[in-house]
Amino acid sequence: MFLQRRGEGQWLISGLSEKDRWDPNKEVDYRSVKAAWLARYQKKKRTKPHIEVVIEKSPSNMMRMEELASQFVDYSFIANNRDPYAFCASSLYRRRCDTDNLSSAERKTILTTKANHWLMRSRVMKKLIQKLNIPLLTYENFCQNPSSVLDILNLPKGAAETIDPDAKVKVKDYDKQKIINQNDRQISKLTDDDIEHVRRVLEPSADLLEYFGYQIERF
């Protein structure tokens, strides 16, 4: 089950979903978070008693992942990253109906913010992977072989057998379909100038991209 329709339990806690949610020093009442999450789980469990696994994927919760995990007895981590150009393209067009009408300067401002956000998140993710020995499954590898997640997650006995890696799923506003890699489709929306601008932002951190299997010069 998901704690929330998008799988992001941060939206059940007003404090966790505030603008400062990416602040690593943000004060959080973790016992209240646990109480709210357990209440949602127990409510669902009353109507669907077979539920054993709860998925939480709030991106900003990586800033306090160890503290959140300490509230629970059983948990399993998985790190997931995505090609930075695809991340920037997806973020640029998400929730914007007029993206193609933005000026070049406006596009560059947004892309700068998104590229730097990818770098920040990736630095945090790298530290967590190395500190806690968290398995990494990139978006690209997952799309290529969805069943690989079953070998990585520490699932209760019998849970893996209830998962169909070939199932058709509803993601954002796409039609229901099997899991496929959307990178090329989304990157194709970027102009040559967009890609060059993102490249310049990413270039000083080429080693970080390489850690996750990505490259600066790929177009």
N, C-alpha and C positions, 0 to 999 in steps of 0.2 A: 504494500500500500504506500501511497504518498501521504504525507502529513497535510499537503495542500495540493491543489489541482495541478500545479506545475512542479511539484516535488520540492518546493522551497519553503521549509518550515519557518524561515525568517519572517514571513508575512503573517504568522500567527502571533508574533510578539512585536508590539509597537516599537520597543526600543531597538530590536535587532534590524528593523527595516527603515530606520531613520537615515538621513543623509550621511551621518558620520559612521555608517556601518563598516566602512573600510578602514577605520581608525584602529590600529592594533592595541591602542591604550584605552579604548572605550570601556567604560565600566558596565558590566553585565551581571544581573542577578541570575546565576546559572540554575539555582534551585527553582526559580519561577519558570525558567525556560523548560526545565525537565517536567514540571507539573503540567504546563500547558501542552507539551507534546504527548505526555502520557495520557492526558485526558482525551485528546483527539484519537489516540490509538485505542484506548479502552472503549470509546464510543463506537468506533468501527468494529471492534472485536465482538461486541454484543450481537451484531447482525451478521458478521462474517467470521465465525470463530476459528476458521482454518488459517487466518492470517498469522504469519510468523515473522515476516521481514518488512521492515519499514525503511523506505529510501528517503534520504535527506540530501539535497544537492544545492543548497543556497551558496552561490559563489563566495560571497563576502564572509561566510562562516569559516573559511579557511584561515582567517585572521585569528580565530580563537578555537580552532578545531580540537586541540588537546584538552582545553578546559571543558568544552562541550562533551567530548567523549568520556571524560572522567566521571560524568554523571550516570553512566550506564555500565552494565556488567559485560554485555556482549556487543561487539561492534566490529565492523570491517571497513577498511579504507580502500579507496581506489582513486588514483590521480588521473585526470583527463584534461588534455590540452588539444588545441587545434591550430592549424596553420594560421599565422598571424595576418596574412593578407586576406584570407577568408573571414577571419574574425572581424577585421576592420570593415570589410565589405558588408557583412551581415549586420554589424552594428550601425553602419552608416544608413542603411535602408530600413532598419527596424523602426516601426511606428512612425515613419515619415512618409507622407504621400507626395511631397514636393521635392524629394531629394534631387531629381534630375534638373530642377530649376534653380538650385543653389549656385552661387557664384563660385569661381575657382578658389577664391580666398576663403569662403565659407566652408567649402569641402575640405580644404587643407586644415583649417582649424579643427574641424570634427575629427578628421583622420589622425591628426597629431595627438589629440586626446585619446582616441581609441588605441592607437599603437603604443602609447606610453602606458595605457592601462593594461594592455596585453603583457608588456614587459614587467610591470609591477606584479601582476598576478603570477607570472611565470617564475619570477625570482622567489616569491613566497612558496610556490608549489615545489620548486627545486629543493629548497631548504627542508620542507616537510618530507619529501621523498627520501632525502638522504638521512635525515634525523630518525625517522620512524620506519624506514625500509618499506615505504608504501609502493605497491606495484603501479606502474604507469601503463595506461592504455589510451593511446591517442585517438582522437576522433576518426582519423583516417584508417587506423588499424581496426578499430571497432566496426566501421562501415564495411571493411573488406571481409571481416570474419566476426559477425555479431556473437557467435557462440563462444568466442574467446573469453568473454566476461565471466562465463560460468566457471572457468578454470582459475580465475583470479579472486573472485569474491569468496569469502568464508561463509557459505550458506548452510542453514540447518539441513540435516539429513532429509532427503526427499524433495527439497525446494527446487533444486535445479531441474528436476524432471517436470515441473509444472511450467517451465519457461519455454516458449517457442521462439527461437532466434529468427525464424523465417516469417513470423507473423507480420501482418500489415498494421502499421501504427499511424496515428494522427499526430503530426508535428507542426506546431504553429499554424500557418494558414495553408499548408500544403495539403493536397489530396491524400487520403489514406493510402499508404503504400509500404512496401518492404523498406528496410533500412538501406539507404543508398547515400553515397558521398555527394554532397551538394557544393563542394568547394569550387569546382570549375564554373558551375552556373553562377555562383555568387561573385566570384572574382571577375568574371566577364563583364560585370556591371561597372567595374572600375575603369577609368580612363588610363591612358599611358602616364599622364601627369600624376594621377592619383597613386599609381603603383610606384612611380619614381619617388614621390614624396614619402610614402610609407617606408620605402627602402632606406631613404636617408635617415629616418627616425630610428630604424632598427639596426642600421649598420654598426654603430658603436657596441652593440650587444650581440655580435655574431656568434660568440661562444655560447650564449644562452640559447639561441635558436638551435645551434648544433646539438646541445644537450638533449633537446626534445626531438631531434631528427629533422629539423627544418633548415633552410638555407636562405641567405639574403638574395643571391643571384639565382632566381628560379624562373624568371620570365624572359 
